[in-house]
Amino acid sequence: MRSRYFIFGMLLSMLIAVSCKDDDIGGVPYDPTKPVKLATFTPDSGKFLENVLITGENFGNDPAKIKVYFNTRPAAVIGTTGTRIYVTAPRLPGDTCAISVVVGNGPHTLGKDSLVFDRDFYYTASITVATIVGNGIQTESIFGGSLADTQIQPRYLAMDAEGNLFCNTRSNDDVGSGTTQFIKINEEKDECVKLVDVTGNIPCVAPETQIVSFPTESTVGSFYTADPRDNWAPHWREFKMPLKTEILNDGDIPAVAGGSSTYTYPHSGWKHAMTVNPVDGYIYTRFQMGQVIRINPQNYEVDLLLQTQSGDTYGICFRPGEPNVMYLTGWTDCGVFANSVCSVNVTDPANTWQILSSTTADHRDGPLESARFNGPCQMYSDADDNLYIADFHNHCIRRISPDNIVETVLGIPKTSGFKDGTKAEAMFYRPRGIAISEDGTVYVADLGNARIRKLSIN
């Protein structure tokens, strides 16, 4: 990969040099009094990060003033000479892509100000699954330093901006004594480090600080944080929730799934997932008894947002492009929203709680309102607002697109097994956790197979 970009960079430098014999600033500047013209592009097909050369007129010599789109997905502009633009194809823009170009000072609007080629670029994607750690042995986790020497029982995952994968492990439901650990995995460095022996649940990473937080079940308010500035040393925290009962007036904090106006503060610490809202920076979680709360990361004070019916939630996250809307999955014990995907706007929780999918335990792709899941577990959003869900009892990985269409990304629905390989070949067994790196790589905690698997899309 590095050599390919070196060659591409050398080619770009030579072409700019040739085109700039009479211009010392590196290409001909954009002239707003003249039209921008498109001529051609090459190649006419390729994969993610394919190098594409666009030719035409009056592109200018400032890449910052040029936007190129493959369908609606922006491409990285590597350089420009005024008559040539050099870009790399973006990830997953669609099988057939219209390439459009916008040049000039601010704001660029796709469709309104852009010029579009009269022929398409054809995107070819290959999907493969590989095991990065674990050997399939359903006994206690063993950490040997390198990934090849590590035996693991992975449950839940989170990924930071530096490529560190965090995992809470626990022996499988039916095998092992139940020992638990919080670990850090770095695939590039080929290392797996145990940070602490603790029973932890689904972790999250704060976008701004990169602090990792995860809930525990030992007390009502207990959770852990691990700060990269402290070399991820785990610290036990306790948020401040008074233990009392309140009688609420109708409409104050609706029992949206319970039908009662009585709200009881949780008397147990069963909370299984945490997430950080990228808008306000607060930590959000939901108790098994149904309380959805918001935690101030500075002083650990709590706001009650919503009372829902009791049951477990193993998936909770925000989409980056949908401010303040939190998505949750309902486990099989969640009553009226069991086996479903729900949402709530945390700025108006009393009026925005929605059950978005079917609550029938089954497998069905298509529009989210009719899609079916069976034991949806951890949920994670990528940078493009795609929601990925580990569908536990369906033994597969599901994806909800930004326009809320559900598809099975990997695995054979309702069929358990283990196999690495292509999209058509890969098999899973009780996948429970999921995380996504900044480049879009998907990691799966394949609990039943005692492995962490990696989904690569090219």
Secondary structure per residue as TSV (DSSP state, phi and psi in degrees):
chain	resnum	aa	ss	phi	psi
A	1	M	-	360.0	-43.2
A	2	R	H	-64.2	-41.0
A	3	S	H	-66.5	-35.0
A	4	R	H	-63.0	-43.6
A	5	Y	H	-70.6	-31.0
A	6	F	H	-64.3	-46.1
A	7	I	H	-63.9	-42.9
A	8	F	H	-62.4	-40.4
A	9	G	H	-65.8	-41.2
A	10	M	H	-62.8	-42.8
A	11	L	H	-61.5	-43.8
A	12	L	H	-60.5	-44.1
A	13	S	H	-62.6	-42.3
A	14	M	H	-66.6	-41.5
A	15	L	H	-66.5	-38.8
A	16	I	H	-64.5	-41.7
A	17	A	H	-61.7	-43.1
A	18	V	H	-64.9	-40.3
A	19	S	H	-78.3	-7.7
A	20	C	T	-117.7	28.1
A	21	K	T	-59.6	-33.5
A	22	D	T	-105.5	14.3
A	23	D	-	-141.3	111.4
A	24	D	T	-77.5	-9.0
A	25	I	T	-97.9	2.2
A	26	G	T	94.8	62.6
A	27	G	S	105.3	167.1
A	28	V	-	-87.4	126.2
A	29	P	-	-64.0	155.5
A	30	Y	-	-66.7	134.3
A	31	D	-	-111.2	105.4
A	32	P	T	-65.6	-12.5
A	33	T	T	-85.1	-7.1
A	34	K	S	-116.4	151.8
A	35	P	-	-75.3	151.7
A	36	V	-	-86.9	134.3
A	37	K	E	-125.0	140.2
A	38	L	E	-102.3	140.2
A	39	A	E	-112.4	-66.0
A	40	T	E	-158.5	174.6
A	41	F	E	-143.9	155.3
A	42	T	E	-150.6	142.1
A	43	P	-	-74.5	174.8
A	44	D	S	-96.2	4.5
A	45	S	E	-156.6	160.9
A	46	G	E	168.3	-173.2
A	47	K	-	-109.0	-175.7
A	48	F	T	-55.4	132.6
A	49	L	T	71.0	15.8
A	50	E	-	-62.6	135.4
A	51	N	E	-80.1	124.9
A	52	V	E	-125.0	131.3
A	53	L	E	-104.1	122.3
A	54	I	E	-109.9	129.3
A	55	T	E	-114.6	153.6
A	56	G	E	171.5	-149.6
A	57	E	E	-135.3	146.8
A	58	N	-	62.4	41.5
A	59	F	-	-78.7	-24.2
A	60	G	-	85.8	175.3
A	61	N	S	-113.0	14.4
A	62	D	-	-118.4	105.8
A	63	P	G	-58.4	-27.2
A	64	A	G	-67.2	-18.5
A	65	K	G	-99.7	12.7
A	66	I	E	-121.7	133.0
A	67	K	E	-121.2	132.2
A	68	V	E	-124.1	133.2
A	69	Y	E	-121.8	140.4
A	70	F	E	-106.0	106.1
A	71	N	T	56.4	-120.9
A	72	T	T	-101.3	4.4
A	73	R	E	-94.9	122.3
A	74	P	E	-68.9	140.6
A	75	A	E	-100.7	151.3
A	76	A	E	-74.7	123.1
A	77	V	E	-89.0	114.3
A	78	I	E	-83.9	-37.8
A	79	G	E	-174.0	171.0
A	80	T	E	-151.7	147.7
A	81	T	-	-113.0	-4.9
A	82	G	S	107.5	-37.1
A	83	T	S	-116.6	-6.3
A	84	R	E	-136.2	137.0
A	85	I	E	-119.5	137.5
A	86	Y	E	-115.0	121.0
A	87	V	E	-132.7	166.7
A	88	T	E	-118.6	137.2
A	89	A	-	-64.6	135.5
A	90	P	-	-77.0	171.9
A	91	R	S	-79.0	132.9
A	92	L	S	48.7	54.4
A	93	P	-	-83.1	-6.1
A	94	G	-	120.0	158.0
A	95	D	S	-65.7	-39.3
A	96	T	E	-118.9	120.7
A	97	C	E	-119.0	128.8
A	98	A	E	-85.4	125.0
A	99	I	E	-93.9	125.6
A	100	S	E	-126.6	152.0
A	101	V	E	-130.8	135.0
A	102	V	E	-127.2	130.8
A	103	V	E	-128.9	141.8
A	104	G	S	124.8	178.0
A	105	N	S	-73.4	154.0
A	106	G	S	-22.3	180.0
A	107	P	-	-72.2	142.1
A	108	H	-	-86.6	129.8
A	109	T	-	-120.8	113.9
A	110	L	T	-63.4	128.9
A	111	G	T	96.3	-41.2
A	112	K	T	-85.2	-46.9
A	113	D	T	-107.6	-2.8
A	114	S	-	-91.0	153.8
A	115	L	E	-101.1	138.6
A	116	V	E	-121.7	133.4
A	117	F	E	-64.8	149.3
A	118	D	E	-87.0	5.9
A	119	R	E	-132.2	161.9
A	120	D	E	-103.8	158.0
A	121	F	E	-98.6	133.9
A	122	Y	E	-103.0	118.8
A	123	Y	E	-92.1	127.9
A	124	T	-	-114.6	121.7
A	125	A	-	-115.3	139.5
A	126	S	-	-122.1	135.7
A	127	I	E	-118.9	127.1
A	128	T	E	-132.3	151.1
A	129	V	E	-119.4	133.9
A	130	A	E	-138.1	150.2
A	131	T	E	-85.2	129.7
A	132	I	E	-102.7	-24.8
A	133	V	E	-158.6	144.7
A	134	G	-	109.4	147.4
A	135	N	-	-121.7	7.5
A	136	G	S	86.4	-0.1
A	137	I	-	-82.5	122.8
A	138	Q	-	-90.6	63.0
A	139	T	S	-130.3	-159.9
A	140	E	-	-68.0	153.4
A	141	S	-	-70.2	140.0
A	142	I	B	-129.1	125.6
A	143	F	-	-108.1	115.7
A	144	G	-	-107.5	7.7
A	145	G	S	98.2	-69.7
A	146	S	S	-80.8	160.2
A	147	L	S	-67.7	-33.6
A	148	A	T	-65.3	-27.2
A	149	D	T	-96.1	4.7
A	150	T	-	-97.9	131.2
A	151	Q	B	-111.0	131.8
A	152	I	-	-142.9	148.8
A	153	Q	-	-119.7	77.8
A	154	P	E	-79.2	138.4
A	155	R	E	-115.9	-59.0
A	156	Y	E	-130.3	150.3
A	157	L	E	-132.6	158.7
A	158	A	E	-153.4	151.0
A	159	M	E	-126.8	134.1
A	160	D	-	-97.1	179.4
A	161	A	T	-71.2	-16.6
A	162	E	T	-94.9	5.4
A	163	G	S	86.4	13.8
A	164	N	E	-84.9	129.5
A	165	L	E	-103.4	122.6
A	166	F	E	-104.1	139.2
A	167	C	E	-140.8	132.8
A	168	N	E	-98.5	123.8
A	169	T	E	-107.7	152.4
A	170	R	E	-159.9	141.0
A	171	S	-	-54.9	149.6
A	172	N	-	-56.3	159.9
A	173	D	S	-53.5	-37.7
A	174	D	S	-110.1	-5.6
A	175	V	S	-133.5	140.8
A	176	G	S	97.8	168.0
A	177	S	-	-87.6	-8.4
A	178	G	-	95.4	19.0
A	179	T	-	-69.0	149.3
A	180	T	E	-133.9	150.8
A	181	Q	E	-147.6	155.9
A	182	F	E	-111.2	121.4
A	183	I	E	-129.1	161.0
A	184	K	E	-122.3	129.5
A	185	I	E	-119.1	134.1
A	186	N	E	-126.3	108.9
A	187	E	T	-66.4	-40.3
A	188	E	T	-64.2	-38.1
A	189	K	T	-87.4	-4.6
A	190	D	T	54.8	53.7
A	191	E	E	-139.8	148.7
A	192	C	E	-133.2	119.7
A	193	V	E	-121.2	126.6
A	194	K	E	-80.7	125.1
A	195	L	E	-92.9	-37.3
A	196	V	E	-166.0	148.7
A	197	D	-	-87.6	107.5
A	198	V	-	-158.1	147.9
A	199	T	-	-83.7	103.7
A	200	G	-	-122.1	159.3
A	201	N	-	-114.3	-149.8
A	202	I	B	-68.5	121.8
A	203	P	-	-86.9	166.2
A	204	C	E	-144.8	161.2
A	205	V	E	-121.3	127.6
A	206	A	-	-72.0	125.9
A	207	P	T	-58.6	-38.3
A	208	E	T	-80.6	-49.9
A	209	T	T	-92.5	-18.2
A	210	Q	-	64.9	17.4
A	211	I	-	-73.4	133.3
A	212	V	E	-93.1	133.0
A	213	S	E	-127.6	145.0
A	214	F	E	-151.7	145.0
A	215	P	E	-82.7	155.4
A	216	T	-	-124.3	177.3
A	217	E	S	-116.2	5.9
A	218	S	S	-69.6	-39.6
A	219	T	S	-136.3	169.9
A	220	V	T	-58.2	-44.4
A	221	G	T	-100.6	9.5
A	222	S	E	-78.7	135.3
A	223	F	E	-157.0	169.1
A	224	Y	E	-118.8	150.7
A	225	T	E	-126.6	149.9
A	226	A	E	-137.0	114.1
A	227	D	E	-99.2	128.0
A	228	P	G	-61.3	-25.7
A	229	R	G	-70.3	-15.9
A	230	D	G	-112.0	25.4
A	231	N	T	56.2	34.7
A	232	W	T	58.8	30.2
A	233	A	E	-67.6	121.7
A	234	P	E	-70.0	138.5
A	235	H	E	-125.9	129.5
A	236	W	E	-74.5	134.2
A	237	R	E	-126.1	162.6
A	238	E	E	-140.7	114.5
A	239	F	-	-82.0	159.7
A	240	K	B	-97.6	89.7
A	241	M	-	-117.3	115.7
A	242	P	-	-65.9	140.0
A	243	L	-	-91.4	97.0
A	244	K	-	-157.9	173.1
A	245	T	E	-116.9	138.7
A	246	E	E	-124.5	142.7
A	247	I	E	-98.6	120.4
A	248	L	-	-99.6	148.7
A	249	N	-	-75.5	149.7
A	250	D	T	-55.6	131.8
A	251	G	T	91.6	-13.2
A	252	D	S	-66.7	-64.1
A	253	I	S	-134.6	92.5
A	254	P	-	-66.6	138.8
A	255	A	B	-83.8	79.0
A	256	V	T	-62.3	-26.3
A	257	A	T	-119.2	3.6
A	258	G	T	-113.6	-28.8
A	259	G	-	80.8	13.0
A	260	S	-	-117.6	148.1
A	261	S	S	-93.5	6.3
A	262	T	E	-96.7	125.6
A	263	Y	E	-111.0	128.5
A	264	T	E	-113.1	124.5
A	265	Y	-	-61.3	142.9
A	266	P	-	-62.3	137.9
A	267	H	S	-102.6	2.7
A	268	S	S	-132.2	162.7
A	269	G	-	-93.1	21.8
A	270	W	-	-73.7	97.0
A	271	K	E	-139.2	129.0
A	272	H	E	-114.6	-6.3
A	273	A	E	-151.5	147.0
A	274	M	E	-131.8	152.5
A	275	T	E	-148.5	159.3
A	276	V	E	-113.8	129.2
A	277	N	-	-76.4	118.3
A	278	P	T	-65.9	-13.9
A	279	V	T	-82.0	-52.3
A	280	D	T	-103.5	-9.7
A	281	G	-	76.8	3.8
A	282	Y	-	-82.5	157.2
A	283	I	E	-95.1	136.1
A	284	Y	E	-120.6	143.1
A	285	T	E	-151.4	169.3
A	286	R	E	-136.2	133.0
A	287	F	E	-81.8	155.9
A	288	Q	T	-60.9	-27.0
A	289	M	T	-79.8	0.6
A	290	G	S	105.7	-7.6
A	291	Q	E	-79.2	126.2
A	292	V	E	-99.8	124.4
A	293	I	E	-130.5	162.7
A	294	R	E	-122.9	134.0
A	295	I	E	-117.4	127.4
A	296	N	-	-73.7	119.4
A	297	P	T	-72.0	-10.0
A	298	Q	T	-88.7	-45.6
A	299	N	T	-120.7	-0.5
A	300	Y	-	64.8	21.2
A	301	E	B	-77.9	153.3
A	302	V	E	-119.4	140.4
A	303	D	E	-114.3	132.8
A	304	L	E	-82.6	126.7
A	305	L	E	-101.6	-38.9
A	306	L	E	-161.5	144.7
A	307	Q	E	-108.3	119.1
A	308	T	-	-116.7	172.3
A	309	Q	-	-64.9	151.5
A	310	S	S	-68.0	158.4
A	311	G	-	141.8	164.7
A	312	D	-	-87.9	144.6
A	313	T	-	-123.5	117.9
A	314	Y	-	-108.8	1.1
A	315	G	E	-134.1	129.8
A	316	I	E	-157.8	126.0
A	317	C	E	-165.4	169.4
A	318	F	E	-115.0	147.0
A	319	R	-	-85.5	134.1
A	320	P	T	-58.3	-34.9
A	321	G	T	-92.5	8.9
A	322	E	S	-128.9	80.6
A	323	P	T	-56.2	131.4
A	324	N	T	70.7	2.2
A	325	V	E	-93.8	116.6
A	326	M	E	-101.5	134.0
A	327	Y	E	-105.3	142.3
A	328	L	E	-135.6	150.7
A	329	T	E	-106.6	144.6
A	330	G	-	-103.2	123.4
A	331	W	-	-72.2	178.7
A	332	T	T	-66.1	-14.4
A	333	D	T	-102.6	16.0
A	334	C	-	-92.6	22.8
A	335	G	G	58.6	-121.0
A	336	V	G	-68.0	-16.5
A	337	F	G	-120.3	30.1
A	338	A	T	-64.3	144.9
A	339	N	T	59.3	29.1
A	340	S	-	-124.7	172.1
A	341	V	E	-111.8	130.3
A	342	C	E	-123.3	169.1
A	343	S	E	-147.8	158.2
A	344	V	E	-153.3	137.1
A	345	N	E	-85.3	116.4
A	346	V	T	-71.5	-9.0
A	347	T	T	-86.6	-13.4
A	348	D	S	-148.4	60.6
A	349	P	H	-64.3	-30.9
A	350	A	H	-65.8	-22.8
A	351	N	H	-117.8	3.2
A	352	T	H	-124.8	2.4
A	353	W	-	-63.7	128.5
A	354	Q	E	-137.3	141.1
A	355	I	E	-94.9	115.5
A	356	L	-	-92.7	-21.8
A	357	S	S	-124.9	178.7
A	358	S	-	-64.1	154.4
A	359	T	-	-107.2	9.3
A	360	T	S	-81.3	127.6
A	361	A	S	-71.6	106.9
A	362	D	S	-171.7	-169.4
A	363	H	-	-127.6	122.7
A	364	R	B	-153.8	128.2
A	365	D	-	-91.1	172.9
A	366	G	E	120.9	-157.5
A	367	P	E	-57.0	140.1
A	368	L	G	-57.7	-35.5
A	369	E	G	-64.3	-22.8
A	370	S	G	-113.0	-0.8
A	371	A	-	-68.6	150.9
A	372	R	B	-124.7	139.7
A	373	F	-	-124.9	164.4
A	374	N	S	-138.9	94.0
A	375	G	S	76.0	53.1
A	376	P	E	-65.6	128.8
A	377	C	E	-107.0	-130.7
A	378	Q	E	-61.6	143.8
A	379	M	E	-126.7	141.2
A	380	Y	E	-144.1	138.5
A	381	S	E	-101.8	140.2
A	382	D	-	-89.1	-177.5
A	383	A	T	-68.8	-16.3
A	384	D	T	-101.7	15.9
A	385	D	S	71.9	17.7
A	386	N	-	-80.7	129.2
A	387	L	E	-96.4	123.3
A	388	Y	E	-104.4	137.5
A	389	I	E	-130.3	132.1
A	390	A	E	-81.5	107.2
A	391	D	E	-91.9	94.4
A	392	F	T	-57.4	-58.7
A	393	H	T	-79.7	-15.0
A	394	N	T	-89.2	-5.7
A	395	H	T	57.6	40.5
A	396	C	E	-152.0	171.0
A	397	I	E	-109.8	126.3
A	398	R	E	-109.4	154.2
A	399	R	E	-132.6	134.6
A	400	I	E	-108.5	116.2
A	401	S	-	-71.2	166.6
A	402	P	T	-58.2	-26.8
A	403	D	T	-95.4	19.6
A	404	N	-	62.7	46.6
A	405	I	E	-107.6	129.5
A	406	V	E	-97.0	134.4
A	407	E	E	-139.6	153.1
A	408	T	E	-86.0	115.9
A	409	V	E	-82.6	-42.8
A	410	L	E	-146.0	154.0
A	411	G	S	94.2	158.8
A	412	I	-	-100.3	112.2
A	413	P	T	-53.5	134.0
A	414	K	T	68.1	10.5
A	415	T	-	-125.0	116.8
A	416	S	-	-90.8	155.8
A	417	G	-	165.4	-176.8
A	418	F	-	-134.6	126.3
A	419	K	B	-164.5	127.9
A	420	D	-	-84.0	167.8
A	421	G	E	134.3	-147.2
A	422	T	E	-78.7	174.2
A	423	K	T	-58.0	-37.8
A	424	A	T	-74.0	-21.7
A	425	E	T	-98.7	-32.8
A	426	A	-	-61.6	138.6
A	427	M	B	-132.7	149.0
A	428	F	-	-129.6	162.9
A	429	Y	S	-138.0	106.8
A	430	R	S	55.5	56.2
A	431	P	E	-65.6	132.7
A	432	R	E	-120.3	-34.9
A	433	G	E	-120.1	158.5
A	434	I	E	-152.8	145.4
A	435	A	E	-148.7	157.1
A	436	I	E	-133.9	130.5
A	437	S	-	-79.9	171.9
A	438	E	T	-65.3	-26.4
A	439	D	T	-88.0	4.4
A	440	G	-	95.0	1.6
A	441	T	-	-69.9	133.0
A	442	V	E	-101.2	131.1
A	443	Y	E	-113.3	137.8
A	444	V	E	-124.3	128.3
A	445	A	E	-84.2	97.3
A	446	D	E	-89.0	83.1
A	447	L	G	-59.3	-47.9
A	448	G	G	-64.2	-24.0
A	449	N	G	-100.2	2.6
A	450	A	T	52.6	47.8
A	451	R	E	-147.3	154.4
A	452	I	E	-104.6	126.4
A	453	R	E	-111.3	154.8
A	454	K	E	-122.9	128.8
A	455	L	E	-100.7	115.6
A	456	S	E	-108.3	128.7
A	457	I	E	-114.7	124.2
A	458	N	-	-134.5	360.0
